Amino acid sequence: MSPARVEKDHKRGYIVPVGGAEDKEGPAGILRRFLELSGGKKARIAIVPTASSLADTGKRYERLFSSLGAHDATALPYSERRDAERDDWLETLEGATGIFLTGGNQLRISTVLGGTRVAKAIRRANARGVHVGGTSAGAAILSEHMIAMGAEGPTPKAGMATLAPGLGLTNRLVIDQHFRQRDRLGRLLTALAYNPFAVGIGLDEDTAAFLGPDDTIEVLGAGAITVVDAASLEHSSIAEANLGQPVCLTNIRIHVLTSGGRYDLSKREAFAPPPR
């Protein structure tokens, strides 16, 4: 799925993938920043807990965003494809100033919402300025090319990453989450070996990439994001490697950015955080 077209005199909203396990009990800096972007005390947050198998996930995020000062926080618990036809939930979604997808299993989101009015509404909302974020599985689904599953380990191997269509808010990124905690560098490199056009973003837990309408990513959180740029890839053995074999990749650039660091997607340039 490709991003929706931005109409004249509009700016695309922020796209905010979070690496999972974001702080919820302390300052909650990532959720607070997302809320501020979405209007602060006037914010209307639509929560999509479809990825989660826990019945109370939506209600938990309702309480979280309400405690941070949102005017309204409403969970839309899409669990079957027929739920995507509910006009009342679609009306809530289209009236939101921020949309947030929770963690769980990203394939639950794609199988329940892929190709529905809800998926189209989320893309259109982001194109007209609504900010869309997601944590863990909710982060993975945001891009056009989604890592659906894969193995752990630092070395890329043939078949290590399985890709599926995501929501398509951006076609510039491939997103992975719980990155350092679950040793996922290998599967992100494998995903980029399939499609070197995209930039890989590996998000540590409690760390977010705030992608603005100017195509600049700003890092916020306790960990780091690993930016993998394969634009200058010279050699890849992915086409010849047998399943499970290591893959040779040459001339790939990797940046590790901590809170306050930035990455310009258009120019493919990384910037260190300013001195504290």
C-alpha positions in Angstrom: 0.0 0.0 0.0 1.4 3.4 -1.0 0.9 6.6 1.0 -2.2 8.7 0.3 -1.7 11.8 -1.8 -1.1 15.0 0.2 -3.5 17.7 -1.1 -2.4 21.2 -1.9 -1.9 23.5 1.2 -1.8 20.4 3.4 1.1 18.8 5.3 1.4 15.2 6.1 1.1 14.3 9.8 3.9 12.8 11.8 4.6 9.1 11.6 5.8 7.8 15.0 7.0 4.2 15.2 8.0 3.2 18.8 10.2 0.3 19.6 7.9 -1.2 22.2 7.9 -1.2 26.0 7.6 2.6 26.1 7.5 4.3 29.5 4.0 4.4 30.8 4.4 4.8 34.6 7.1 7.6 34.7 7.4 10.8 32.6 6.0 8.9 29.6 8.0 11.2 27.3 7.1 9.5 24.0 3.4 9.2 24.6 3.4 12.8 26.0 5.1 14.1 22.9 2.7 12.3 20.6 -0.2 13.8 22.6 1.3 17.3 22.4 1.6 17.0 18.6 -2.0 15.8 18.4 -3.3 18.9 20.2 -2.5 18.5 23.9 -5.6 19.1 26.0 -7.7 19.4 22.8 -6.4 16.1 21.4 -8.8 13.3 20.3 -6.8 10.1 20.2 -8.2 7.0 18.5 -6.5 3.8 19.7 -6.4 0.7 17.6 -5.5 -2.3 19.8 -6.1 -4.9 17.1 -2.5 -6.3 17.3 -3.1 -7.3 21.0 -4.7 -10.5 22.2 -5.3 -9.0 25.6 -8.9 -7.7 26.1 -7.9 -4.7 28.2 -5.1 -3.2 26.0 -7.4 -0.6 24.4 -8.8 0.5 27.8 -5.3 0.7 29.2 -4.2 3.2 26.5 -7.5 5.1 27.0 -6.5 5.6 30.6 -2.9 6.5 29.7 -3.8 9.2 27.2 -6.6 10.5 29.4 -4.1 10.8 32.4 -1.7 12.7 30.2 -4.5 15.3 29.5 -6.2 14.2 26.2 -9.6 15.7 25.6 -10.8 12.3 24.4 -9.2 8.8 24.1 -11.3 6.1 22.5 -10.3 2.5 21.7 -11.6 1.0 18.5 -11.2 -2.8 19.1 -11.3 -4.1 15.6 -11.0 -7.9 15.9 -12.8 -9.2 12.8 -12.8 -7.8 9.3 -16.5 -7.1 9.6 -15.7 -4.6 12.4 -14.1 -2.4 9.8 -17.5 -1.7 8.3 -18.8 -0.1 11.5 -19.7 3.5 10.6 -19.7 4.7 14.2 -16.1 3.5 14.8 -15.0 5.0 11.4 -16.5 8.3 12.4 -14.4 8.3 15.6 -11.3 7.4 13.6 -11.9 10.2 11.0 -12.5 12.8 13.8 -9.3 11.9 15.6 -6.3 14.3 15.8 -4.0 11.4 16.6 -4.2 7.6 15.9 -2.2 5.2 17.9 -1.8 1.4 17.2 -0.8 -0.8 20.1 1.6 -3.7 20.2 1.0 -7.4 19.8 1.2 -9.3 16.5 1.4 -7.1 13.4 -0.1 -9.9 11.2 -3.3 -9.5 13.3 -3.5 -5.9 12.1 -2.8 -6.7 8.4 -5.2 -9.6 8.3 -8.0 -7.8 10.1 -7.6 -4.3 8.6 -5.6 -4.7 5.3 -7.5 -3.3 2.3 -10.5 -2.1 4.4 -12.1 1.3 4.8 -10.2 1.6 8.1 -6.7 1.2 6.5 -7.6 3.7 3.8 -9.0 6.1 6.4 -5.7 6.0 8.4 -3.7 6.7 5.2 -5.9 9.6 4.2 -5.9 11.0 7.8 -2.1 11.1 7.9 -2.0 12.7 4.4 -4.2 15.6 5.7 -2.1 16.2 8.9 -3.3 13.7 11.5 -0.4 12.1 13.4 -0.2 8.3 13.4 1.9 6.4 15.8 2.3 2.8 16.9 4.4 0.7 19.3 6.0 -2.6 18.7 3.7 -4.4 16.2 1.9 -1.1 15.7 5.2 0.4 14.6 6.1 -2.4 12.2 2.7 -2.0 10.3 3.1 1.7 9.6 5.3 1.3 6.5 4.5 -0.1 3.1 7.0 -3.0 3.5 6.4 -4.7 6.9 8.6 -7.3 8.6 6.0 -9.8 9.5 8.3 -12.3 11.3 11.9 -13.5 11.3 14.8 -15.0 13.2 17.1 -13.4 15.7 20.8 -12.8 15.2 23.3 -10.3 14.0 24.2 -11.9 10.6 21.8 -11.6 7.6 20.7 -15.0 6.3 18.5 -16.0 3.4 14.9 -16.4 4.6 15.7 -14.7 7.9 12.9 -12.0 7.4 9.4 -12.5 6.1 7.9 -9.4 4.5 4.2 -8.6 4.1 2.2 -5.4 3.1 1.8 -2.9 5.8 -0.5 0.1 6.1 1.6 2.1 3.7 1.9 5.4 5.5 5.4 5.6 4.1 7.3 3.7 1.5 10.7 5.1 2.6 11.2 2.9 5.6 11.4 -0.7 6.8 10.8 -0.7 10.5 11.9 -3.2 13.1 11.3 -3.0 16.9 12.7 -4.3 20.2 15.8 -4.0 18.1 18.9 -4.4 20.4 16.9 -6.3 23.1 16.0 -9.1 20.6 19.2 -9.0 18.4 17.4 -8.1 15.2 20.1 -6.5 13.1 20.4 -9.6 10.9 16.7 -9.6 9.9 16.6 -5.9 9.2 19.7 -6.3 6.9 18.0 -9.3 5.3 14.8 -7.2 4.6 16.9 -4.5 3.0 18.8 -7.0 0.9 15.4 -7.7 -0.7 14.7 -4.0 -1.3 17.7 -1.7 -0.9 15.6 1.3 -1.9 14.2 1.7 1.7 16.0 2.9 4.8 16.0 0.5 7.7 15.0 1.8 11.1 15.8 -0.5 14.1 14.1 0.9 17.2 15.2 0.0 20.7 12.6 -0.4 23.4 11.3 2.9 24.9 12.6 4.7 21.9 10.7 6.5 19.1 11.4 7.9 15.6 9.3 11.1 15.0 9.2 11.3 11.2 8.0 14.8 10.4 6.4 16.2 7.2 9.8 17.5 6.2 11.1 13.9 5.9 13.4 14.4 9.0 13.4 11.8 11.8 14.0 13.0 15.3 14.9 10.4 18.0 13.3 10.5 21.4 13.6 8.0 24.2 15.9 6.0 26.5 17.6 3.9 23.9 18.7 4.4 20.3 17.6 3.8 16.7 19.9 2.0 14.3 19.6 3.5 10.8 20.6 1.2 8.0 21.2 2.9 4.6 21.6 0.4 1.7 21.4 3.1 -1.1 25.0 2.6 -2.0 24.9 -1.2 -1.9 27.5 -2.6 -4.2 27.0 -6.4 -3.8 24.3 -8.7 -2.4 24.4 -12.5 -2.5 20.7 -12.8 -1.4 19.6 -14.1 -4.9 22.1 -16.9 -4.8 22.1 -17.9 -1.1 20.2 -21.0 0.0 17.7 -20.9 2.8 19.6 -20.2 6.1 22.9 -19.3 4.5 24.6 -16.1 5.5 24.3 -13.2 3.0 27.1 -11.0 1.8 26.3 -7.3 1.6 28.9 -4.6 0.9 29.0 -0.8 1.2 26.1 -0.4 3.6 26.1 2.6 6.0 24.9 2.3 9.6 24.2 5.1 12.0 23.3 4.7 15.7 21.3 7.8 16.9 20.3 8.5 20.5 17.7 10.9 21.8 18.0 14.3 20.1 19.7 12.8 17.0 18.2 13.4 13.6 18.2 11.7 10.2 17.3 13.4 7.0 15.5 10.9 4.8 15.7 13.0 1.6 19.5 13.6 1.9 20.2 10.4 3.8 22.3 12.3 6.3 22.6 11.7 10.0 23.1 14.3 12.7 24.3 13.7 16.3 22.3 15.1 19.2 23.3 18.6 20.2 25.6 19.0 23.3 23.7 18.9 26.5 
